[in-house]
Amino acid sequence: MKIIACIKQVPDSEAKIKAENGQINTGDAPLVINPFDEYAVEGALQQREAVSGSTVTALCIGPESAKEALKHALAMGADDAILVSDPALSDLDTIGAARVLAAAIQKIGGVDMVVFGRQTLDNGSGLTSAQTARALGWSLLGLAGQIKVEERSVRVERVIEEGRQTVKANLPTVISVVQSIGEPRYPSFMGIRKASKAEIPVWSLSDLGIAAPDAIIKRSELMNPPARDTSVEIISGESPTEIADKLADKLITEKVL
């Protein structure tokens, strides 16, 4: 079974986000693998271990720096990794990303399962998995907490607000996983060494045979937070009772109470 784990590189969750010149600026915050995508890699690795002869390929769209996120997936245990990088992909929306991922998956060929995390930290829409499934013409099994392959079909237990729901689809299929899939394994020392030496191929749009998708959703401008004028008044008195009375009168006068 050939499994693809789709990942993304995002700013660290501790990054301080600012609005500058109508755009998002995360400053010098480090870029890391999207934390939810670590669960996607974990889910893919679990299926490789469950089905003999399976392989896991990590797939990412991003700049050259995104190779570091792919190396994290390799250190966790992925067999290989592919980066799709092109200057024309700087303003992708989720539909555009899904079309590019679908083209890359079709170029890889023979894929049985594509695994996503439930959402990303930067945009967080959680739509890319469903849009990729639509672009491929495959079934989507979303919010999976458990996965079990049964010959040429897969059964998952979905974690939803109402409880648990078991659903089944024929392979190939797209699956998005939640944290219930299991705690992501730590990269091993040997895995880190292997990842550091890995040669990650980079595919451009011409390699995929497609043009840059037009963005349907565009962020034209991010407004700066409005300025707030604040003032502080200190209420004093001879005793706590006097201070409390003055405070109560003030709150009544200002129509707070």
C-alpha positions in Angstrom: 0.0 0.0 0.0 1.3 3.4 -1.0 0.5 6.1 1.6 1.0 9.9 1.3 1.1 12.1 4.4 0.4 15.7 3.4 2.2 18.3 5.6 2.7 22.0 5.8 5.4 24.3 7.3 3.9 27.0 9.6 5.2 29.6 12.1 5.8 28.3 15.6 2.7 28.4 17.8 4.5 30.8 20.1 5.0 33.3 17.3 3.9 36.9 18.0 1.8 38.0 15.1 1.6 41.6 14.0 -0.3 43.4 11.3 2.2 45.5 9.2 1.3 47.3 6.0 -1.9 45.3 5.7 -0.1 41.9 5.9 0.6 39.3 8.6 4.2 39.5 10.0 5.5 36.8 12.3 8.9 38.4 12.7 11.8 36.0 13.3 9.6 33.2 14.6 10.9 29.7 13.6 9.1 27.7 11.0 8.1 24.2 12.0 6.0 21.3 10.7 2.3 22.0 11.4 1.6 20.3 14.7 -1.6 18.7 13.4 0.3 17.2 10.5 2.5 15.3 12.9 -0.6 13.3 13.7 -1.1 12.7 9.9 2.5 11.3 9.7 1.8 9.1 12.8 -1.5 7.8 11.3 0.3 7.0 8.0 3.2 5.2 9.8 0.6 3.2 11.8 -0.9 1.9 8.6 2.5 1.1 7.1 3.2 -1.0 10.2 -0.2 -2.7 9.9 -0.1 -3.5 6.2 3.0 -5.4 5.0 4.9 -3.9 2.1 3.5 -0.4 2.6 5.4 2.9 2.2 4.9 6.4 3.5 5.8 9.5 1.4 5.6 13.0 3.0 4.3 15.6 0.6 4.5 19.4 1.1 3.9 22.6 -0.9 6.2 25.5 0.1 9.4 27.3 -0.3 12.9 25.7 -0.1 12.8 26.1 3.7 9.9 23.7 3.9 12.4 20.9 3.4 13.0 21.2 7.1 9.4 20.2 7.8 9.8 17.3 5.4 13.0 16.2 7.2 11.0 16.1 10.5 8.6 13.7 8.8 11.5 11.6 7.6 13.0 11.6 11.1 9.7 10.3 12.4 10.0 7.4 10.0 8.6 8.4 6.6 10.3 6.5 3.7 10.8 9.5 1.4 9.6 13.1 0.9 8.7 15.4 -2.0 8.5 19.2 -2.0 6.4 21.1 -4.5 7.9 24.6 -4.8 7.3 27.3 -7.4 7.4 31.1 -7.2 3.9 31.1 -8.7 2.5 29.3 -5.6 3.1 32.2 -3.1 -0.6 33.1 -2.8 -2.4 29.8 -2.7 -5.8 29.4 -1.1 -7.0 26.1 0.1 -8.6 25.2 -3.3 -5.4 26.0 -5.1 -3.4 23.9 -2.7 -5.8 21.0 -3.1 -5.4 21.1 -6.9 -1.6 21.2 -6.7 -1.6 18.4 -4.2 -3.9 16.3 -6.3 -1.6 16.8 -9.3 1.4 15.8 -7.3 -0.4 12.7 -6.0 -1.4 11.7 -9.6 2.3 12.2 -10.7 3.5 9.9 -7.9 0.9 7.3 -9.1 -0.4 4.1 -7.5 -1.4 5.9 -4.3 -3.9 4.1 -2.1 -4.3 6.5 0.9 -3.7 10.2 1.5 -3.6 11.3 5.1 -4.0 14.9 6.4 -4.0 16.5 9.8 -7.4 18.1 10.7 -6.3 21.7 10.1 -3.3 24.0 10.0 -2.2 26.6 12.5 -1.9 29.4 10.0 -5.2 29.4 8.2 -7.0 26.7 10.1 -9.9 26.2 7.8 -9.6 22.4 7.7 -10.9 22.3 4.1 -7.8 21.2 2.1 -8.4 17.4 2.8 -11.9 17.6 1.5 -11.0 19.7 -1.5 -8.1 17.4 -2.4 -10.5 14.4 -2.2 -12.8 16.2 -4.6 -10.0 17.1 -7.0 -8.9 13.4 -7.1 -12.5 12.1 -7.3 -11.9 10.0 -4.2 -13.9 9.5 -1.0 -13.1 11.5 2.1 -13.1 10.0 5.6 -12.7 13.0 8.0 -11.9 13.4 11.7 -10.6 9.8 12.0 -9.4 8.7 15.4 -8.8 5.1 14.3 -8.0 3.5 10.9 -8.2 -0.1 9.8 -7.5 -1.3 6.3 -9.6 -4.3 5.2 -8.3 -5.7 1.9 -9.3 -2.9 -0.7 -11.4 -0.9 1.7 -10.7 1.1 4.9 -12.8 1.5 8.0 -12.4 4.5 10.3 -13.9 5.6 13.6 -14.7 9.3 13.4 -14.5 11.5 16.5 -17.4 13.9 16.3 -19.3 16.1 18.8 -22.1 13.6 19.2 -19.6 10.8 20.0 -18.1 8.2 17.7 -19.1 7.2 14.2 -17.8 4.2 12.1 -17.7 4.7 8.4 -16.1 2.7 5.5 -14.9 3.5 2.0 -13.1 1.8 -0.8 -9.5 2.5 -1.5 -8.0 4.9 -2.8 -9.3 7.4 -0.3 -8.4 10.6 1.6 -8.4 10.6 5.4 -8.0 13.5 7.8 -7.0 12.5 11.4 -7.5 13.9 14.8 -5.4 13.6 18.0 -7.1 10.4 19.0 -5.1 8.6 16.3 -2.2 8.5 18.8 0.6 10.6 20.1 3.1 11.4 17.3 6.3 9.4 17.8 9.5 11.3 18.6 12.1 11.3 15.8 14.8 8.7 16.6 18.5 9.5 16.6 18.9 7.2 13.5 15.9 8.9 11.9 17.4 12.3 12.4 20.7 11.2 10.9 18.9 9.7 7.9 16.8 12.8 7.4 19.8 15.1 7.6 21.4 13.3 4.6 18.2 12.9 2.6 18.0 14.3 -0.9 14.5 15.7 -1.2 13.3 16.1 -4.8 11.6 19.5 -5.7 8.8 19.5 -8.2 7.8 22.7 -10.0 4.4 23.4 -11.7 6.0 22.5 -15.0 7.0 19.1 -13.5 3.3 18.6 -12.6 2.1 19.7 -16.0 -0.3 22.4 -14.5 -0.5 26.1 -14.4 -0.7 28.1 -11.1 -4.3 27.9 -9.8 -6.1 31.2 -9.6 -6.9 32.1 -6.0 -10.6 32.3 -5.3 -10.2 33.7 -1.9 -7.7 36.6 -1.4 -6.8 38.6 1.7 -6.6 42.1 0.3 -5.6 43.8 3.5 -5.3 43.1 7.2 -6.4 46.1 9.2 -4.3 47.3 12.1 -6.0 47.1 15.5 -7.8 50.4 16.4 -6.0 52.6 18.9 -7.5 52.7 22.4 -7.5 55.7 24.6 -7.4 54.7 28.3 -7.2 56.7 31.5 -6.9 55.6 35.1 -8.4 57.3 38.2 -7.2 56.5 41.7 -9.8 56.7 44.4 -8.4 57.5 47.8 -10.0 57.8 51.3 -9.4 57.6 55.0 -10.7 54.0 55.3 -11.7 51.1 53.1 -15.3 51.9 53.8 -14.9 55.5 52.5 -13.1 54.3 49.4 -15.8 51.7 48.7 -18.5 54.4 49.1 -16.7 56.7 46.7 -16.2 53.9 44.2 -19.9 53.0 44.4 -21.0 56.6 43.8 -18.6 56.9 40.9 -19.9 53.7 39.2 -23.5 55.0 39.6 -22.6 58.4 38.3 -20.9 56.9 35.2 -23.9 54.6 34.8 -21.8 51.5 35.1 -24.2 50.2 37.6 
